[in-house]
Amino acid sequence: MTIPPLDNDKLSVREKFSYSFGDLASCLFWQTFMLYLTFYYTDVFGISALAAGAMLGLSRSLDAFFDPIMGMLGDRTKTRWGKYRPYLLWICVPFAVAGVMTFTTPGTTITANLEGAFGGLMRSVLGLLATILPHGMATMAETLKHEVTGKLIWAILTYNALMILYTAINIPYTAMLGVLTPNPKERTALSSIKFLGAFSGGIIISFCLLPGVKRLSAGSTAEHGWQMAFVVIGVAVVVLFLTTFLNTRERVQPPPKQDTSVGRDLADLFTNVPWLVLLATTLTFILYVAARGSVTVHYFKYYVGTQTITLPSWLPKIGGTQQWQFEELVSWFNGTGQIASLIGVILLPFVANRLGKKLAFISIFVVAIASTAAFYVLKPDQIGLIIGINLLGSLTGGPLSALLWAMYADTADYAEWKRGRRATGLIFSASIFSQKQGWAIGAAVSLGLMSSVGFQANVAQTPESLHGLVSLMSVIPAGLGIVSIILVLLYPLSEVKVTQISAELKLRRAAEGNVPA
């Protein structure tokens, strides 16, 4: 068999960067979910940590079951724009509006009307869920049942609407990674550039959100500042998604004679061994990230606190000896971490092309885990070490998501190669399902542990509560990261195998007249 070259399937720089704008848009929200949503609900919106944890955990768990449905819907969509691209056009505006509503705190009249109209129904629904769901989810439903207020009803309705729309736009967007090019090396490069957009969004949110909210709150309230911040973010999200839509093309199509059904797609998915390994790896990796991200702001507000920092006097605005409040500290912690992650993603193709995706994942994750565990011994006034070790952890931890997504695209090729059928949207949607489950469990466990050791918002914390925050920033996520490494050791697709699969698929598609556009 003559293996055709793979280097003629390259994407233009313009298309690669246009594709990355979609991840920039997504991460303006996702980074907020990771770092600031729990803080917003407990310290700004004004619900208890226990209720916030239960709501986020239950909502993300239930919403995650919509992911495979959305993936199969995308696989079956046929338009002149392709299967996945049109969802960027259709969903971007409703998604932005839902974001503004989620970060709006309703007045007392609205909350009273909501409780009067829906309080009884909400308690009944939660009571029913508590009887039919698995134990962990049932416990969250039972917790919420006893915490129902008009404000909590608003939070449940708006947050769930936002997450459903996030699913409806992000799953098709992510699935595009598997259909823009059939070249596995190009996909690794595309995944890296995609995550340049993701970490750029993270940098913007990390550096700008809390200071921006503070500025927009001047002369008003924190609630108003959060609402206005997401009006600005919503407009940016619409522009970015439309840019991605207008400047990309889908090239990889399913086999022309593909005989498929929902049952067959699901059967293919759950017999795809490389995908199953990645699914378990992703779940534990997201738990590693979520456990820490859910308490980062709380860690700085209550453990690190206000610090006196001396920097070189020539630095504009921050030079000299100054008092740094937690908002500034956490913004620089997260922002510099995102910059380090961005650098790591830029370097990723060089590392992955030399070591292979699997070995690269393991090697850099070991360093990230060690950096995370080190936070257990750091003291509040060791700001230089806190920032510095986080930079190392972010430099090595940031590229891990890009590696995982490139590996998922390879499992879509594997499924087509082995079964003669391709369901790219389902593969990526079911993978995002594991991400959401990880975030659901991570946020619920983190806030549940905080509540169990006596955490209360906006008061001085007990030693037990502070120790819990430190553990959630260090040894607890580090342990989850070790589990993730053990799982990825089972991943069976080597770089040689992936190249062979891609070459054979190219020959098969050429023989069937199904070549990239």
C-alpha positions as CSV (number, residue, x, y, z in Angstrom):
1,M,0.0,0.0,0.0
2,T,1.3,3.4,-0.9
3,I,0.8,5.9,1.9
4,P,-0.1,9.4,0.7
5,P,1.6,12.4,2.2
6,L,-0.2,14.1,5.0
7,D,1.3,17.6,4.6
8,N,-1.1,18.8,1.9
9,D,-4.0,19.2,4.3
10,K,-2.7,22.3,6.0
11,L,-4.9,25.2,7.2
12,S,-4.1,28.8,6.6
13,V,-3.0,30.9,9.6
14,R,-6.1,33.0,9.2
15,E,-8.4,30.0,9.5
16,K,-6.5,28.6,12.5
17,F,-6.6,31.9,14.4
18,S,-10.3,32.5,13.4
19,Y,-11.1,29.1,14.9
20,S,-9.3,30.0,18.1
21,F,-11.6,33.0,18.6
22,G,-14.4,30.6,19.4
23,D,-12.4,29.3,22.4
24,L,-11.6,32.8,23.4
25,A,-15.4,33.5,23.5
26,S,-16.2,30.3,25.3
27,C,-13.5,30.9,27.9
28,L,-14.7,34.4,28.8
29,F,-17.5,32.4,30.4
30,W,-15.7,29.1,31.3
31,Q,-12.9,30.9,33.1
32,T,-15.5,32.8,35.1
33,F,-17.1,29.5,36.0
34,M,-13.8,28.0,37.1
35,L,-12.5,30.8,39.2
36,Y,-15.2,33.2,40.2
37,L,-18.7,31.6,40.0
38,T,-18.6,30.1,43.5
39,F,-17.3,33.3,44.9
40,Y,-20.0,35.3,43.1
41,Y,-22.8,33.1,44.4
42,T,-21.6,33.1,48.0
43,D,-20.1,36.6,48.5
44,V,-22.0,38.7,46.0
45,F,-25.3,37.1,45.0
46,G,-25.8,36.0,48.6
47,I,-26.6,32.3,48.9
48,S,-24.9,29.8,51.3
49,A,-21.9,27.8,50.3
50,L,-23.9,24.6,50.8
51,A,-26.7,25.8,48.6
52,A,-24.3,27.1,45.9
53,G,-22.4,23.8,45.9
54,A,-25.5,21.7,45.6
55,M,-27.0,23.9,42.9
56,L,-23.8,23.9,40.8
57,G,-23.2,20.2,41.3
58,L,-26.8,19.1,40.5
59,S,-27.2,21.6,37.6
60,R,-23.9,20.6,35.9
61,S,-24.6,16.9,36.4
62,L,-28.1,17.1,34.8
63,D,-27.0,19.5,32.1
64,A,-24.2,17.1,31.2
65,F,-26.7,14.5,30.0
66,F,-27.7,17.0,27.3
67,D,-24.2,16.9,25.8
68,P,-24.5,13.6,23.9
69,I,-27.9,14.6,22.6
70,M,-26.3,17.8,21.3
71,G,-23.5,15.9,19.8
72,M,-25.8,13.5,17.9
73,L,-27.9,16.5,16.8
74,G,-24.8,18.1,15.4
75,D,-23.8,14.9,13.6
76,R,-27.2,14.8,11.9
77,T,-27.4,18.5,11.0
78,K,-27.0,19.2,7.2
79,T,-26.7,22.8,6.0
80,R,-24.8,24.7,3.4
81,W,-22.5,25.8,6.2
82,G,-21.8,22.3,7.3
83,K,-22.8,20.3,10.4
84,Y,-21.4,22.2,13.3
85,R,-20.6,25.8,12.1
86,P,-24.2,27.0,11.9
87,Y,-24.7,26.6,15.6
88,L,-22.2,29.4,16.2
89,L,-24.4,31.7,14.1
90,W,-27.7,30.5,15.7
91,I,-26.8,30.4,19.4
92,C,-24.3,33.2,20.0
93,V,-26.9,36.0,20.8
94,P,-29.1,33.9,23.2
95,F,-26.0,32.7,24.9
96,A,-24.8,36.2,25.6
97,V,-28.2,37.3,26.9
98,A,-28.3,34.3,29.3
99,G,-24.9,35.3,30.6
100,V,-26.1,38.8,31.5
101,M,-29.2,37.3,33.3
102,T,-27.0,34.8,35.2
103,F,-24.9,37.6,36.6
104,T,-27.9,39.8,37.4
105,T,-29.1,39.9,41.0
106,P,-32.9,40.3,41.0
107,G,-34.7,42.8,43.3
108,T,-36.9,41.8,46.3
109,T,-40.1,42.1,44.3
110,I,-38.9,39.7,41.6
111,T,-37.6,37.2,44.2
112,A,-40.9,37.4,46.2
113,N,-42.9,36.8,43.0
114,L,-40.6,33.9,42.0
115,E,-40.9,32.2,45.4
116,G,-44.7,32.7,45.4
117,A,-45.1,31.4,41.8
118,F,-42.5,28.6,41.7
119,G,-41.4,27.9,45.3
120,G,-43.8,25.0,45.8
121,L,-43.2,23.5,42.4
122,M,-39.4,23.8,42.8
123,R,-39.6,22.0,46.2
124,S,-41.7,19.3,44.6
125,V,-39.4,18.8,41.7
126,L,-36.3,18.7,43.9
127,G,-38.1,16.3,46.3
128,L,-38.9,14.0,43.3
129,L,-35.3,14.2,42.1
130,A,-34.1,13.3,45.6
131,T,-36.0,10.0,45.3
132,I,-35.0,8.9,41.8
133,L,-31.4,10.1,41.3
134,P,-28.2,8.3,42.4
135,H,-27.1,8.9,46.0
136,G,-24.7,11.9,45.5
137,M,-27.1,13.8,43.2
138,A,-30.1,12.9,45.4
139,T,-28.3,14.5,48.4
140,M,-27.7,17.7,46.5
141,A,-31.4,17.8,45.5
142,E,-32.5,17.2,49.1
143,T,-30.1,20.0,50.2
144,L,-31.6,22.5,47.7
145,K,-35.2,21.5,48.6
146,H,-34.6,22.9,52.1
147,E,-32.9,26.1,50.8
148,V,-35.4,27.2,48.2
149,T,-35.9,31.0,48.1
150,G,-36.9,33.4,45.3
151,K,-33.2,34.3,44.8
152,L,-32.2,30.6,44.6
153,I,-34.9,30.0,42.0
154,W,-33.5,32.8,39.9
155,A,-30.0,31.4,40.2
156,I,-31.2,27.9,39.2
157,L,-33.2,29.1,36.2
158,T,-30.7,31.5,34.8
159,Y,-27.6,29.3,35.4
160,N,-29.2,26.3,33.8
161,A,-30.4,28.3,30.8
162,L,-26.8,29.6,30.4
163,M,-25.3,26.1,30.6
164,I,-27.8,24.6,28.1
165,L,-26.9,27.3,25.6
166,Y,-23.2,26.9,26.4
167,T,-23.6,23.2,25.5
168,A,-25.5,24.1,22.3
169,I,-22.7,26.3,21.0
170,N,-19.6,24.8,22.5
171,I,-20.1,21.2,21.5
172,P,-20.5,22.0,17.8
173,Y,-17.6,24.4,18.1
174,T,-15.3,21.8,19.7
175,A,-16.4,19.1,17.2
176,M,-15.1,21.4,14.4
177,L,-11.6,20.4,15.6
178,G,-12.1,17.0,14.1
179,V,-13.5,18.1,10.7
180,L,-11.4,21.2,9.7
181,T,-8.5,19.0,8.6
182,P,-7.8,15.2,8.4
183,N,-4.1,15.7,9.2
184,P,-3.2,14.6,12.8
185,K,-0.2,16.9,13.1
186,E,-2.2,19.8,11.8
187,R,-4.9,19.0,14.4
188,T,-2.3,19.1,17.1
189,A,-1.2,22.5,15.9
190,L,-4.8,23.6,15.5
191,S,-5.6,22.4,19.1
192,S,-2.7,24.4,20.4
193,I,-3.8,27.6,18.6
194,K,-7.4,26.9,19.8
195,F,-6.0,27.0,23.3
196,L,-4.2,30.2,22.6
197,G,-7.7,31.6,22.3
198,A,-8.7,29.8,25.5
199,F,-5.9,31.1,27.6
200,S,-6.2,34.6,26.1
201,G,-9.8,34.5,27.4
202,G,-8.5,33.3,30.7
203,I,-5.9,36.2,30.8
204,I,-8.6,38.7,30.1
205,I,-10.9,37.4,32.8
206,S,-8.1,36.8,35.4
207,F,-6.7,40.3,35.1
208,C,-9.8,42.3,34.3
209,L,-12.9,40.8,35.8
210,L,-12.6,41.6,39.5
211,P,-10.9,45.1,38.9
212,G,-13.5,45.8,36.2
213,V,-16.4,44.8,38.5
214,K,-14.9,47.0,41.2
215,R,-14.7,50.0,38.8
216,L,-18.2,49.4,37.4
217,S,-19.5,49.2,40.9
218,A,-18.2,52.6,41.8
219,G,-21.2,54.8,43.0
220,S,-23.4,51.8,42.8
221,T,-23.3,48.2,44.1
222,A,-21.2,45.1,43.4
223,E,-24.3,43.4,41.9
224,H,-24.5,46.2,39.3
225,G,-20.8,45.9,38.5
226,W,-21.1,42.2,37.8
227,Q,-24.2,42.8,35.6
228,M,-22.5,45.5,33.5
229,A,-19.3,43.5,33.2
230,F,-21.2,40.7,31.5
231,V,-23.0,43.1,29.2
232,V,-19.5,44.0,27.9
233,I,-18.5,40.3,27.8
234,G,-21.7,39.3,26.0
235,V,-21.1,41.8,23.1
236,A,-17.5,40.5,22.8
237,V,-18.7,36.9,22.7
238,V,-21.1,37.5,19.8
239,V,-18.5,39.2,17.7
240,L,-15.9,36.5,18.4
241,F,-18.2,33.6,17.5
242,L,-19.3,35.3,14.3
243,T,-15.7,35.7,13.3
244,T,-15.1,32.0,13.8
245,F,-18.2,31.2,11.8
246,L,-17.3,33.4,8.8
247,N,-13.7,32.3,8.5
248,T,-13.7,28.5,8.8
249,R,-14.7,25.5,6.6
250,E,-15.6,21.9,7.4
251,R,-13.6,19.5,5.2
252,V,-13.9,16.0,6.8
253,Q,-17.2,14.3,6.1
254,P,-18.6,11.0,7.3
255,P,-18.2,8.1,4.8
256,P,-20.8,8.6,2.0
257,K,-22.4,5.2,2.6
258,Q,-22.4,5.5,6.4
259,D,-25.3,3.5,7.9
260,T,-25.9,4.9,11.3
261,S,-28.5,5.2,14.1
262,V,-28.5,6.5,17.6
263,G,-28.0,3.0,19.0
264,R,-25.2,2.2,16.6
265,D,-23.5,5.5,17.4
266,L,-23.6,4.8,21.1
267,A,-22.4,1.2,20.6
268,D,-19.5,2.5,18.5
269,L,-18.7,5.1,21.2
270,F,-18.7,2.7,24.2
271,T,-16.6,0.1,22.3
272,N,-14.0,2.8,21.4
273,V,-11.3,1.8,23.9
274,P,-9.0,4.8,23.3
275,W,-12.0,7.1,23.8
276,L,-13.0,5.4,27.1
277,V,-9.5,5.8,28.5
278,L,-9.5,9.5,27.6
279,L,-13.0,9.9,29.1
280,A,-11.8,8.6,32.5
281,T,-8.6,10.6,32.2
282,T,-10.5,13.8,31.4
283,L,-12.9,13.3,34.4
284,T,-10.1,13.0,36.9
285,F,-8.1,15.8,35.3
286,I,-11.0,18.2,35.5
287,L,-11.6,17.1,39.1
288,Y,-7.9,18.1,39.7
289,V,-8.5,21.6,38.1
290,A,-12.0,22.1,39.6
291,A,-11.2,21.3,43.2
292,R,-8.6,24.0,43.2
293,G,-10.3,26.5,40.9
294,S,-13.5,26.5,43.0
295,V,-11.7,27.9,46.0
296,T,-8.9,30.1,44.6
297,V,-10.6,33.4,45.3
298,H,-11.7,32.2,48.8
299,Y,-8.1,31.1,49.4
300,F,-6.8,34.6,48.7
301,K,-9.6,36.4,50.5
302,Y,-9.5,34.4,53.7
303,Y,-6.1,32.8,53.9
304,V,-3.7,35.1,52.1
305,G,-5.6,38.3,52.9
306,T,-4.1,41.8,52.4
307,Q,-0.3,41.8,52.0
308,T,2.4,44.5,51.9
309,I,4.4,44.0,48.8
310,T,7.6,45.8,47.6
311,L,8.3,45.9,43.9
312,P,10.8,47.8,41.8
313,S,9.9,51.5,41.9
314,W,10.2,51.8,38.1
315,L,7.2,49.6,37.5
316,P,4.2,51.8,36.6
317,K,1.3,51.8,39.2
318,I,2.5,48.7,41.1
319,G,6.1,49.8,41.9
320,G,7.3,50.6,45.4
321,T,5.8,49.3,48.7
322,Q,2.0,49.0,48.6
323,Q,-0.8,47.2,50.3
324,W,-2.4,44.7,48.0
325,Q,-6.0,43.6,48.5
326,F,-7.2,40.1,47.7
327,E,-8.8,41.3,44.4
328,E,-5.4,42.5,43.1
329,L,-3.6,39.4,44.4
330,V,-5.9,36.9,42.9
331,S,-6.1,38.8,39.6
332,W,-2.3,38.7,39.3
333,F,-2.2,35.1,40.5
334,N,-4.7,33.9,37.9
335,G,-3.6,36.3,35.2
336,T,0.1,35.4,35.3
337,G,-0.9,31.8,35.5
338,Q,-2.9,32.2,32.3
339,I,0.1,33.8,30.6
340,A,2.3,30.9,31.6
341,S,-0.3,28.5,30.3
342,L,-0.4,30.4,27.0
343,I,3.4,30.0,26.7
344,G,3.1,26.3,27.5
345,V,0.5,25.9,24.7
346,I,2.8,27.7,22.3
347,L,5.6,25.3,23.2
348,L,3.3,22.3,23.1
349,P,3.7,21.3,19.4
350,F,7.5,21.1,19.8
351,V,7.2,18.8,22.8
352,A,4.3,16.7,21.5
353,N,6.0,16.1,18.1
354,R,9.1,14.9,19.8
355,L,7.7,12.8,22.7
356,G,4.3,11.9,21.3
357,K,1.0,13.1,22.9
358,K,0.8,10.4,25.6
359,L,4.4,10.8,26.9
360,A,4.2,14.6,26.7
361,F,1.0,14.5,28.8
362,I,2.5,12.4,31.5
363,S,5.8,14.3,31.6
364,I,4.4,17.7,32.0
365,F,1.6,16.7,34.3
366,V,4.0,15.3,36.9
367,V,5.6,18.8,37.2
368,A,2.1,20.4,37.4
369,I,1.1,18.0,40.2
370,A,4.2,18.6,42.2
371,S,3.7,22.4,41.9
372,T,0.1,22.1,43.1
373,A,1.1,19.9,46.1
374,A,3.7,22.5,47.2
375,F,0.9,24.9,48.2
376,Y,0.3,22.8,51.3
377,V,3.4,24.3,52.9
378,L,3.3,27.9,51.7
379,K,2.5,30.6,54.2
380,P,0.2,33.6,53.5
381,D,3.1,36.1,53.3
382,Q,5.1,34.0,50.8
383,I,3.6,35.8,47.8
384,G,6.7,35.5,45.6
385,L,6.7,31.7,46.1
386,I,2.9,31.5,45.6
387,I,3.1,33.3,42.3
388,G,6.3,31.6,41.2
389,I,5.2,28.1,41.9
390,N,1.9,28.8,40.2
391,L,3.7,30.0,37.1
392,L,5.5,26.6,36.9
393,G,2.3,24.7,37.5
394,S,0.5,26.7,34.9
395,L,3.3,26.4,32.3
396,T,3.1,22.6,32.5
397,G,-0.6,22.2,33.4
398,G,-2.0,24.6,30.8
399,P,-1.1,22.5,27.7
400,L,-2.8,19.4,29.1
401,S,-6.2,20.3,27.8
402,A,-4.9,21.0,24.3
403,L,-3.3,17.6,24.3
404,L,-6.5,15.9,25.4
405,W,-8.6,17.5,22.7
406,A,-6.1,16.6,20.0
407,M,-6.2,13.0,21.3
408,Y,-10.0,13.0,21.2
409,A,-9.8,14.0,17.5
410,D,-7.5,10.9,17.0
411,T,-10.2,8.7,18.6
412,A,-12.7,9.9,16.1
413,D,-10.4,8.8,13.3
414,Y,-9.9,5.5,15.1
415,A,-13.7,4.9,15.2
416,E,-14.0,5.6,11.4
417,W,-11.0,3.4,10.7
418,K,-12.2,0.5,12.8
419,R,-16.0,0.7,12.2
420,G,-16.4,2.6,8.9
421,R,-18.6,5.1,10.7
422,R,-17.8,8.6,12.0
423,A,-19.7,10.5,14.8
424,T,-17.4,13.4,15.6
425,G,-20.0,15.4,17.4
426,L,-20.9,12.6,19.7
427,I,-17.3,11.8,20.5
428,F,-16.6,15.4,21.5
429,S,-19.9,15.9,23.2
430,A,-19.6,12.9,25.4
431,S,-16.1,14.1,26.3
432,I,-17.4,17.5,27.3
433,F,-19.9,15.5,29.4
434,S,-17.0,14.1,31.4
435,Q,-15.7,17.7,31.8
436,K,-19.0,18.9,33.2
437,Q,-19.3,15.9,35.5
438,G,-15.8,16.7,36.8
439,W,-16.7,20.4,37.4
440,A,-20.0,19.4,39.0
441,I,-18.3,17.0,41.4
442,G,-15.3,19.3,42.0
443,A,-17.4,22.4,42.8
444,A,-19.9,20.4,44.9
445,V,-17.2,18.6,46.9
446,S,-15.1,21.8,47.4
447,L,-18.0,23.9,48.7
448,G,-19.4,20.9,50.6
449,L,-16.0,20.5,52.4
450,M,-15.8,24.2,53.0
451,S,-19.3,24.1,54.6
452,S,-18.4,21.0,56.7
453,V,-15.4,22.8,58.3
454,G,-17.5,25.8,59.2
455,F,-16.9,28.2,56.2
456,Q,-19.2,31.3,56.3
457,A,-18.9,34.1,53.7
458,N,-17.6,37.5,54.7
459,V,-16.5,36.6,58.2
460,A,-13.1,35.6,59.7
461,Q,-12.6,31.9,59.2
462,T,-11.8,29.3,61.8
463,P,-8.4,27.4,61.7
464,E,-10.3,24.3,60.5
465,S,-11.9,26.3,57.6
466,L,-8.5,27.8,56.6
467,H,-6.9,24.3,56.7
468,G,-9.6,23.1,54.4
469,L,-9.0,25.9,51.9
470,V,-5.3,25.1,51.9
471,S,-5.9,21.4,51.4
472,L,-8.3,22.2,48.5
473,M,-5.6,24.3,46.9
474,S,-2.9,21.6,47.2
475,V,-2.9,18.0,48.3
476,I,-6.5,17.1,47.4
477,P,-6.2,18.1,43.7
478,A,-2.6,16.7,43.6
479,G,-4.0,13.3,44.6
480,L,-6.6,13.5,41.8
481,G,-3.9,14.3,39.3
482,I,-2.0,11.2,40.2
483,V,-5.1,9.1,39.4
484,S,-5.3,10.8,36.0
485,I,-1.8,9.9,35.2
486,I,-2.4,6.3,36.1
487,L,-5.4,6.2,33.8
488,V,-3.6,7.8,30.7
489,L,-1.0,5.1,30.9
490,L,-3.6,2.8,29.5
491,Y,-4.2,4.9,26.3
492,P,-3.4,2.6,23.4
493,L,-2.9,5.0,20.4
494,S,0.8,5.7,19.7
495,E,1.9,8.4,17.3
496,V,2.9,5.7,14.8
497,K,-0.5,4.1,15.0
498,V,-2.3,7.5,14.6
499,T,-0.2,8.3,11.5
500,Q,-1.0,4.9,10.0
501,I,-4.7,5.3,10.7
502,S,-4.8,8.8,9.1
503,A,-2.9,7.6,6.0
504,E,-5.2,4.6,5.5
505,L,-8.3,6.8,6.0
506,K,-7.0,9.1,3.4
507,L,-6.7,6.3,0.9
508,R,-10.1,5.0,1.8
509,R,-11.7,8.4,1.4
510,A,-10.0,9.0,-1.9
511,A,-11.3,5.7,-3.2
512,E,-14.8,6.6,-2.1
513,G,-14.6,10.1,-3.7
514,N,-14.9,11.6,-0.2
515,V,-11.9,14.0,-0.1
516,P,-11.4,17.2,1.9
517,A,-12.9,20.3,0.2
